[in-house]
Amino acid sequence: MIYGLILFVLVFILIAPKSQAFLGVLAADAGKWISDWAPFSYIIVLFMVVAPFVAIHLIRSWPERVEEGNPMSKYKKQDDVVED
């Protein structure tokens, strides 16, 4: 329900001409900043693009947790116990 409300509000924000102009100015300023700080900003952008894929790879390759079970279960039935 809350996601629908957020999408509804975002649609009306993006429709407004003033908000479109503001978002255009933000995009232009970001492009200018990237070109002004060329080597440093490219490294930052590369890191931001690669980081999610590295995280996905780490999550998929993480070893699964092995449930140990009851540690006393190995003492319940032993064949080498001599009964009188």
Secondary structure, DSSP 8 states (H G I E B T S, - for coil): -HHHHHHHHHHHHHHSHHHHHHHHHHHHHHHHHHHHTHHHHHHHHHHHHHHHHHHHHHHHHS--------TTGGGTS-TT----
